[in-house]
Amino acid sequence: MKRFYKELWPDTYYDVKKDIEEHPDYWLFIVMGGRHVGKTYSGLNYYAFEKKLPFMFIKRTNDDVRLICSKGNKEGMNVDVDPFKSLNRDKGTNIQAFPIDTGLGGFYPCDEDQNINGAMTGYIMSLNAGGKYKGSDFYECEAMIFDEFAPKIYDRNDRGEGGKVLDLYGTVQRDRILREREELKLICFSNSVNVYTPTLAELEVVDDVAYMATQQDKVNCVCMDNPEEGIFIRLIPITEKQRKAEEKTGFYKHMKNTRWGAMAWDNEFSYNDFSCVGSVALKGYRPVIKLIYKKAKYYIYVNDEGCYYMTDSKTLAKVPEYNLNLERDIRRFYFTDCYDLIDAITEGRMKFKNYTMYDLIYNYKLRFKFS
C-alpha cells in the first residue's frame, strides 16, 4: 500500500544512507531535488567509503563516460570532472576514473602520480554501452546509481531510454535471487527537471511523482513509501542555509522568479503543466473513444459544450477503439481524433485523470515518432 507523507527538511545536506537503511529490502530509490543538496555525493560516499561495496555508476552517453575518465586517461587532457572530486577533497583520498572500453570505465584508488594502487571501487558505464555487455557478469555490484536520470530540456530526449535502464539493471541483477543474495538496488538521482522522464515512465511512477509535486513546498520534503513493491521516492528542496547564501547573489536575484529558478532552487517541476490534471464528474458526459496502451485501457468522454475528460473509468458503450500497441492504430488515431484532442487541450477544454494520460495525448507524436 502506497503511503505519501511530508517531512520537515533539516538544514543539512541529503544523505541517501537514511533512506536505504530504513528500507533495507527495497530495490528502487528515486531522489529528485534542488541543485547542490548532496545527492550524488551521498550515494558515492555510502557505497565507496561507508559500506565499501562495489557499485555501477550510470551516465547517459559514451561521451559522458569519456569525459569523466579524462584525467585517468594518460592520453587525455588531465581535466578532473570525476564525481569523486569533492569526496577526494573532503576525505583526503585520490579515487580516479580510468577508461576500460568505449562507454565503460572504472573508479580506482591512486597514488600521487595517478597510478592505480588498489582494487576497483566501482564501475562507470553509459546507457548507450549497456547493450554491448548484456552477457557480462557484474555480480560484485551491490547497487546501480543512475546520476542525472532526468534529461535536461536541452538534451536529446530518447523516450526509449527507460528500457535501456531496465535492461542494464536486468544484466547486473542477473541471478542474484537464485544465489540467495540481496536484490540489486537501483538508485536514481536528478534535479526536478521534468516529471515525465523516460526512466520514470518505464518504471510507471510518473503519476506518483506528479502527485508528490503538487504537495511540496519550500520547507518540507515529500516522500512515497511503497513496501509491497519495494519502492521509495523522495522530493527534496534546498536547505534554508543554502537558500540564504544564494539570495545574496545577483544570479539568484535575477533568476529566482523564472522557470529555471523554480526548478533549481524550489525543486518545482516548472517545465510541466499540471493545469489539465484533475478529477471531473462524468454526469453530462458521454463516451466517445477507447484507447489501449501497453496494459492500460483509457476512455475519453465529451459533454455538450465540447469539453473532454480522459480517465480509466470504463464504459460498456460501443465507441471507436484504438490499440496504441499496434502501428496501424497509432497512425489511425493520430490522423482521425488526436488533432482535435490536442486543440481541446490548448483551448482549455480537456482534463485528464493523471499526468500520464495528459502526456500520452499532448506529446503523442514525440512519444510514437512517426512522420
N, C-alpha and C positions, 0 to 999 in steps of 0.2 A: 504494500500500500504506500503510495507516494505521500510524502509529508513536506509541505513548504513552510518555511519559518524564517524569521529575521533574527540577526544577532547584532548587537551594538559593536561597531568595528573599533578595536583598540588602536591606540596611537603608536602602532608598531608596523614593521614590515610583515607581509604574509609569509607563513611557513606551512608548506604542504604536509609536514610531519604530523601536525594535529589531525588533519582530515584522514590521512592514511592510517594512523594508529588508533583512531576512534572507529574506523571501519576496515579492520584488517582483512576481512573476507571479500571486500568489494573489488571489482575488476576495472571499473571505469571512474575516473575523476576528471571533471571538466571545471576549469577555473578561468573565469573571464574577469578582467579588472582593469583599472586605470593604469597608466604608464608608471613604471619605476616603483611598483609596490613589492617587488621581490619574488615574482612567480618563478621565473627560470632559475634564479639564484637558489631558491629554496629547494627546487627539485634536484638540481645537481649536487647541492650540499648534502641532502638527505641520503642519496644513493652512493655518492663518491666518498664522503667523509664520515657521516654518522653510521650508516649501515655497512659501508664498504662492500656493496653488491654491484656486480656488472649490470649495465643498462644499455639501451639503444636510444640515442638522441636523434630525433627525426627532423629534417628540414625539407622544404618543398622541392628544390631543384638541385641538379648536379652542380650548378654554379654556386649555390649557397654553400654546399659542402666544400667545394674547391676553395672558396674564399676563406672559410673558417680554418682550413688546413694550410693556408698560405705561409704561415710562419714556420710550420713544421716541414714544409717542402724546401729542401736545400736550394732548389732552383727558383723558388718563389721570391716575392718582393719583401719578405720579412715583415709583413703587416700583421699586427696582433689584433684580430677580431674574434678570437677564441671566446666562447661563452664562459670559460673558466677564468677569464682575465680578472674579474672582480674578486672571485674566490681566492685566486693565487695571491692577489694583493693583501687580502684580509687574513689569510692563513699562513702566508709565507711559503707557499708551495709553488711548484712550477709544472703544472699539468698542461700539455700542449696537444693540439690535434695534428695528426700526420695522415697523409693520403695513403690509401691502400689500393684502391681501384677507382674508376670513374663512378662518382656518387657514393663512395664508401670510404670511410676513414676510421681512425681510432684515436682515443684520448690516452696519452701515456705520461707518467711522471718522468721528468727530465732533470739533468744536471744544469749547471750554469751555462754550459756550452750548447744547450739544446739537444744533448744526446740522451736517448732513452735509457733509463736506468731502473726500470721496474715493469711489472706486469700491466697489461692493458686495463685502464679504468673503465672504459666503456666504448661502444661503437658510436659512429655517427653515420647516418645513411639518408639519402634523399628518397622521396617517394618515387621519383622517376626511375631510380635504380632498383627499387624493391623487387620488381618482377623478375629481374635477372638472377636474384638469389632465392627464388621460390623453393628450390630443392635443398638449400643450405640449412645447416643446423646452428642456431644461435641459442642453444639450450641454456647457456650460462646466464643469459639476460633475465633479470627479475622484473624489469619494467621497460616500457616504451614511453618516452617523453616526446610528444609532438609539440614543438615550440612554434608559436605564432601560427596556430592552425587556421585562424580566420584570415583569408586573403584581404589585403588592403584594397581600397576602392580602385587603386590604380594598377593592381596586379591582374594578370590574366586569370580569369575565374574559370577553372576547369571543373565543371559540375560533376564529373566522374571521379574527382579526387577522393571523395569519401570511400569509394570502392577500393582504391589503392591502399588507403589506410587500413581497412579491414583485411585486405589480402595480406598485407605485410604483418598485421597482428596475427593472422592465422599461421603464417610461416614461422614466426618467433614462438608462438604459443605451442604449436605442433602437438605432441602427445604428453604434455605436462601432467594432465589429469590422470592418464593411464599409468604414469610413473609415480603417481601419488605425490605430486608437487603442487604448491600453491598456484592458483591461476595467475597468469601474467597480468600485470597492471598496465593499463593504458591511461596515461596522464596527459591531458590536453591543456595547454596554456595559450591565452590570447588576450588582446585588448578587445573591448566591446565594439568591434568594427561593424559587424553585421550579424543579425540574429539568424539569418538563413545562410549558413555556410555549408559547403559540400560535406564536411565531416559531421556536423550536427544533423544534416538531412539524412545521411546514410545511417546514422545511429538512431534516427527517429526521435530526437529530443527537441526539435525546433520549437514545438508548441509549449513545452515545459519552460524553455529559456525565454520565449516571448512572454509568457505569463509572469515569470520572475522579473522581467524587465519593467513590467508595469507596476511592480511592487517596491522597487528600490528607491532609495533617497540618498542624501549625502552623508548620513551618519551610520546607516545600517548596511550590513551585507545581507544578501538574500540567498538562502540555501534550499536545495531539494534533496531529500534523502529517500531513496527507493531500495529498501533492504531486500525485497523479493527478487529484484533483478541485479542487485549489487552495483547501483549507480549513485554517485554523489556529484552534485553540481553546486558551484558557489560563484556568485557575482559579488565582487568586492570594489569599494570605492578607494580613492587615495586617502591617506590619513590627514587629519587636521594639521598636523605638523608639516606635512608636505605641501598642503594647500596654502598655508600661511607663507611658506617660503616662496612658492610660485607666485603668490599675489603681489610680491614685491617687484616682480619683473615686468618690463614693458611688454614682453611676449604674452604673458597671461592677461594683462590689462587690455591688450588689443584683441586677443583671440578668445577670451572667456565666453562671449555670447555667440560664438559661431558653432556650426555643426561639428567642426573638428575639435573645438574646445570642449564641447559637451561630451564627446566620445573620450577624449584624452584625460580629462580631469574629473568629470562627473560620472564616468562609466555608463553613460547613456548610449543606447543604440540609436544615435541621432540620424543615421542614414537609412533607418527603417521607418515605414509609415504604418502605425498601428491604428489609424483612424477608421479603417474599414473593418476592423475585427471587433466582434461583439455578438450578443445574442439578440434575436428578433423573434417576436411571437408570430407563429405561422398563420394565425387567423387572418383571412382575407387574401392569402397567398395560394397559388396553385402550382403543382409540379410541372416543369417543362423539360428538364434534361436529367439524365442519369449518367454519371461518369464512373468508370472503373480504372483505378490507377494503382499499380502494384497489387496489394491485397485489400485496398480500401475501396469503398463504394460511397460516392458523393452524389447529392441531389441538389438541383438548382430550382428554386421557386421564384415566382414573379407575382406581383399584385397588379391591380388595375391602373396604378399610377406609373407602372413601368419600373418599379424598384425590385431588385433581385436579392435573394438570400441563398447562400451556399452552405450546406450543412451535411451531416451524416444521418439525419433523421429520414428514414426511408419511407417510400410511398409504394402502394400496390398499383397505382395508376399506370397505364401504358404510356410511356414517354420515350422520345428518341434516346437511344443508348449508345455511348461511345466507350470502347475499351482502349484506353490510352497505353496499354501494353502492346498494342498492335500498330505497326507503322501506318497501315491504311486508315485506321481510325484517328491516329494522331493528326494526319493531314485533313481528313474529312471534318473533324470537329473544328479545326482552326479556320478553315475556309467557310464553314457553314454557320457557326454560332460564336466562336471565340471573339471575333471582331466586335460584335455587339456587346458582349460582356465587358471587354476592355473599355469600350466607350462608356458603359454604365459606371465603371469604376472611376474613370477620370471625371465624370459628371456628378459623382457622389450619390449614385443610385444603386450601389451594390454593397452588401455586407457579407462577411464570412464568419463562420463559427470559430475558426482558428487561423493562425498565420500561414500554416502550410497550404491551406486551400487558397488563400489570397495569392501566395507566390506561384502556385500552380497555374492560375489564370493570368495574372498580371505579367509574369515573366515566362509565359508559355513558350514563345519561340526560342528564348535563351535556354530554356530547360531542354527542349527536344532538338534544337539545332537542325533545322531544315530550311531549304530555300524555296 
